[in-house]
Amino acid sequence: MSDATTLLAANQQVSSKVLGPAADTVDQSRAFPRDNLKALGQAGLMGLLIPAEYGGAGAGLAEMSQVIETQAQYCSSTAMVMLMHYCATAVIAAKGSEALKRQVLPAAARGEHLSTLAFSEAGSGGHFYVPVSEVSQNGSGKRLTASKSFVTSAGEADSYVVSTRKAHAASPTESDLYLVPKAAAGFTTRGHFQGLGLSGNASAPMSLDDVALDDASLLGPEGTGFQTMMEVVLPHFQVGAASVSVGIATGAFQAACAHITTRKYEHAGGAALATIPRVQFLTAEMAVELAAARAYLKETIRKATSGDPTAMLDVLGVKAKCAEAANAVLSRAMTLGGGSAFGRRGGLERMFRDAQAAAVMAPSSDVLKEFIGKACLGLPLF
Ligand SMILES: Cc1cc2nc3c(=O)[nH]c(=O)nc-3n(C[C@H](O)[C@H](O)[C@H](O)COP(=O)(O)OP(=O)(O)OC[C@H]3O[C@@H](n4cnc5c(N)ncnc54)[C@H](O)[C@@H]3O)c2cc1C
């Protein structure tokens, strides 16, 4: 077990020395970043949110945000895998039975167990909080058949926080969360992830075919999955996804500044791109977008961790705003990167593709704005 300050320093070290140098290879080969995870695990980062009594650092949203942002600055595929692991371990720590926590959390804290979220289904798409699959209950116990459409770390993670409607649910929000091990009979992944960006995070579909569900792996009381998604998963995922966007934008800003200060014109007596007023203007726009996104993220975390009653609006908004900021930064960075960036040199093009995922990963930016609009107008969210 390490304290949070030590972990933040270790995360910076592993991100710059291991994740960064491998980022282009992970992207181009679409390989799951196993070596990166091993290095992060050995440094204690997989136990960041796990309570100290189970061997973790017991850190919270603020530290998670810093860690994810740094990882995303160097390799966003790895950052997304880590974010899903953090969300899953937060749910297990908050809602798991004591036996389940003893079984999973110490191994996760040692970096020997990777977990993730398996929520989205074709039948409800980005509206992940209303699964269409349902637990079936008969004489031999509970069983689940479900088709999950995108699961980060599919087939790579050791366990999956799976959402489904509870048996005989009266409404779509009467749901359950179960921790399903990869070794469960009936668990399969379908195909390989061929996404535009985040190419290394193995976000493939997976199937649960008549999988036996064990009461000891139910996360929280039966029928309370929706509440757990809103109270535990949503703040961690939203803040973490916003942190991924800010991290990508930070990496892109640095790469763009490095390019425009070193790209020089012979025809202009060796003057760098940086001397051109329009280039300075675009640089300023990137800096301001990034600063505004980072400030909103910081304020959201402050509200969410201090019990501010208005925190939920910001928790909803911050993912959308930071996704937009990352895209605004990346579109300018790609322009300034010129032929070099378009020719896929220097990492900007990879970051540009990676940044696109944030707008469509559920809750998508448009769905978030629908929620925020309803909340502002006093309308029910669901
Ligand atoms: C890289 C990546 C990793 C992922 N990892 C995971 C994971 O680990 N676990 C997991 O469970 N899922 C994961 N997902 C799935 C993700 O969370 C979404 O569920 C999925 O992207 C939804 O895709 P869809 O085509 O079904 O969206 P759809 O629901 O079909 O939506 C398509 C578009 O319609 C818009 N739309 C839908 N409803 C509304 C509305 N009411 N108002 C306005 N616009 C609307 C959406 O904004 C969206 O842009 C991942 C997705 C990606 C891309």
The ligand as a Tripos MOL2 file, in Angstrom:
@<TRIPOS>MOLECULE
LIG
   53    58     1     0     0
SMALL
NO_CHARGES

@<TRIPOS>ATOM
      1 C1        -14.2830    3.2710  -27.1790 C.3       1 LIG1
      2 C2        -15.5410    2.8560  -26.4860 C.ar      1 LIG1
      3 C3        -15.4450    2.1670  -25.2950 C.ar      1 LIG1
      4 C4        -16.6000    1.7410  -24.6360 C.ar      1 LIG1
      5 N1        -16.4850    1.0380  -23.4670 N.ar      1 LIG1
      6 C5        -17.5940    0.5950  -22.8320 C.ar      1 LIG1
      7 C6        -17.5070   -0.1850  -21.6330 C.ar      1 LIG1
      8 O1        -16.4140   -0.4510  -21.1130 O.2       1 LIG1
      9 N2        -18.6420   -0.6390  -21.0610 N.ar      1 LIG1
     10 C7        -19.8600   -0.3620  -21.5950 C.ar      1 LIG1
     11 O2        -20.8570   -0.7790  -21.0360 O.2       1 LIG1
     12 N3        -19.9900    0.3550  -22.7320 N.ar      1 LIG1
     13 C8        -18.8870    0.8440  -23.3530 C.ar      1 LIG1
     14 N4        -19.0020    1.5730  -24.5110 N.ar      1 LIG1
     15 C9        -20.3280    1.7910  -25.0730 C.3       1 LIG1
     16 C10       -20.8130    3.2020  -24.9030 C.3       1 LIG1
     17 O3        -20.8680    3.5340  -23.5620 O.3       1 LIG1
     18 C11       -22.1900    3.3600  -25.5610 C.3       1 LIG1
     19 O4        -23.0920    2.5060  -24.9790 O.3       1 LIG1
     20 C12       -22.1430    3.1240  -27.0130 C.3       1 LIG1
     21 O5        -21.1080    3.8870  -27.5820 O.3       1 LIG1
     22 C13       -23.4910    3.4910  -27.6180 C.3       1 LIG1
     23 O6        -23.4470    3.2250  -28.9830 O.3       1 LIG1
     24 P1        -24.7820    3.1490  -29.8510 P.3       1 LIG1
     25 O7        -24.3560    3.1880  -31.2730 O.co2     1 LIG1
     26 O8        -25.6570    2.0270  -29.4180 O.co2     1 LIG1
     27 O9        -25.4750    4.5230  -29.4770 O.3       1 LIG1
     28 P2        -26.9650    4.9580  -29.7030 P.3       1 LIG1
     29 O10       -27.7140    4.7920  -28.4250 O.co2     1 LIG1
     30 O11       -27.5210    4.3210  -30.9240 O.co2     1 LIG1
     31 O12       -26.8120    6.5100  -29.9550 O.3       1 LIG1
     32 C14       -26.3460    7.0240  -31.2200 C.3       1 LIG1
     33 C15       -26.3970    8.5200  -31.1900 C.3       1 LIG1
     34 O13       -27.7320    8.9480  -30.9520 O.3       1 LIG1
     35 C16       -27.7450    9.9560  -29.9860 C.3       1 LIG1
     36 N5        -28.9070    9.8850  -29.0920 N.ar      1 LIG1
     37 C17       -29.4880    8.7990  -28.5640 C.ar      1 LIG1
     38 N6        -30.4950    9.1530  -27.7500 N.ar      1 LIG1
     39 C18       -30.5310   10.4960  -27.7590 C.ar      1 LIG1
     40 C19       -31.3420   11.4660  -27.1080 C.ar      1 LIG1
     41 N7        -32.3210   11.1180  -26.2700 N.pl3     1 LIG1
     42 N8        -31.0980   12.7670  -27.3670 N.ar      1 LIG1
     43 C20       -30.1050   13.1470  -28.2190 C.ar      1 LIG1
     44 N9        -29.3150   12.2870  -28.8520 N.ar      1 LIG1
     45 C21       -29.5340   10.9820  -28.6360 C.ar      1 LIG1
     46 C22       -26.5040    9.6850  -29.1140 C.3       1 LIG1
     47 O14       -26.0520   10.9030  -28.5860 O.3       1 LIG1
     48 C23       -25.5250    9.1190  -30.0870 C.3       1 LIG1
     49 O15       -24.6920   10.1200  -30.5980 O.3       1 LIG1
     50 C24       -17.8650    2.0270  -25.1850 C.ar      1 LIG1
     51 C25       -17.9560    2.7400  -26.3900 C.ar      1 LIG1
     52 C26       -16.8160    3.1540  -27.0330 C.ar      1 LIG1
     53 C27       -16.9560    3.9130  -28.3300 C.3       1 LIG1
@<TRIPOS>BOND
     1     1     2 1
     2     2     3 ar
     3     2    52 ar
     4     3     4 ar
     5     4     5 ar
     6     4    50 ar
     7     5     6 ar
     8     6     7 ar
     9     6    13 1
    10     7     8 2
    11     7     9 ar
    12     9    10 ar
    13    10    11 2
    14    10    12 ar
    15    12    13 ar
    16    13    14 ar
    17    14    15 1
    18    14    50 ar
    19    15    16 1
    20    16    17 1
    21    16    18 1
    22    18    19 1
    23    18    20 1
    24    20    21 1
    25    20    22 1
    26    22    23 1
    27    23    24 1
    28    24    25 2
    29    24    26 1
    30    24    27 1
    31    27    28 1
    32    28    29 2
    33    28    30 1
    34    28    31 1
    35    31    32 1
    36    32    33 1
    37    33    34 1
    38    33    48 1
    39    34    35 1
    40    35    36 1
    41    35    46 1
    42    36    37 ar
    43    36    45 ar
    44    37    38 ar
    45    38    39 ar
    46    39    40 ar
    47    39    45 ar
    48    40    41 1
    49    40    42 ar
    50    42    43 ar
    51    43    44 ar
    52    44    45 ar
    53    46    47 1
    54    46    48 1
    55    48    49 1
    56    50    51 ar
    57    51    52 ar
    58    52    53 1
@<TRIPOS>SUBSTRUCTURE
     1 LIG1         1 GROUP 0 **** ****
